[in-house]
Structures are given as structure tokens and as C-alpha cells.
């Protein structure tokens, strides 16, 4: 065998050895990618807030608690009508937390006449008469928000049906 042939064979053997060696500078694997769409949060009105009928003598307040119990202070006389707390039913992803925003008017109106109004709320209908709840948890995928309120009745308050809307907005945290 000639020297150039031996050199060529050695070169071919060296190239073949390098080509057959495992690649030590690269490796790969993969990871799966997933995403889960949860049940949308929803809210429905189950009951309206009703103060019932009352007479204004020299003024005071009439309160409906989050359990629907009515009480009066000052010279206000509770009359007929069944008071009820508003109730909002919230549904969505089980055990998810959410924020609650209540938007209530500062007054209830009857034409040009008004009465100051303050909403109160809780999650258990626990007869609450002050404060507002701001968060909840959808235990089992559902929860209710109860809304009561306090009306400030003026002395000789003009007769009429006074109205306003309490808006409940919920959003996942």
C-alpha cells in the first residue's frame, strides 16, 4: 500500500469515527402545554329590596337588614307590605374567589322628591344593618349576596313610590 493511499484511508477512518461518535453538545426533550377554561362567573337577581309602606311623621330612618327584617327610628311608622332584602345569586367555578362591587344610588327618587339611601350587604343574610361585603368564594360553585338598606325619611316626606337601582358586579380575582 502506498503512503498516499494509507493517508487517505486514515483520513476516511478518522472522518467515519467522528461521524459515528454521539453528539455531546446537543440534547432535547419536550413539555406538554395545557390551559383550562373555567366556568364563566354569572350573577342573577333573585329578589328586589323592598322597604314596604311607611308613614313619615317628623322623620327618622327605615332600615331593611340583609335578612329582610325591617326596623324604624324616629317618627317613622312601619305599615303594610312585606319587607325583603335584595338577593343576587352568583355562580361560577367551584371554590373560586371573586370581587363584589355594589353601585347604589345616593337617593331613592319619586319625581322631584328624594330620600337619602345607603346600601348594606353580606353573604349570609345575617341581619346585617351596616357595611358592605367586597369579596366572596364560590363554595361548590355558588354563593348569594344579600342587600339591605337604610332610608333617611324627612319630616313630612312627600307621599309617593321612591325607587332606585342597586347594581351588583362580580369578577373573578
Secondary structure as GFF3:
##gff-version 3
##sequence-region A 1 173
A	DSSP	alpha_helix	3	20	.	.	.	ID=ss1
A	DSSP	beta_strand	42	47	.	.	.	ID=ss2
A	DSSP	beta_strand	54	64	.	.	.	ID=ss3
A	DSSP	beta_strand	70	78	.	.	.	ID=ss4
A	DSSP	beta_strand	86	91	.	.	.	ID=ss5
A	DSSP	beta_strand	97	103	.	.	.	ID=ss6
A	DSSP	beta_strand	107	110	.	.	.	ID=ss7
A	DSSP	beta_strand	113	122	.	.	.	ID=ss8
A	DSSP	beta_strand	135	137	.	.	.	ID=ss9
A	DSSP	three_ten_helix	139	141	.	.	.	ID=ss10
A	DSSP	beta_strand	142	153	.	.	.	ID=ss11
A	DSSP	beta_strand	167	172	.	.	.	ID=ss12
###
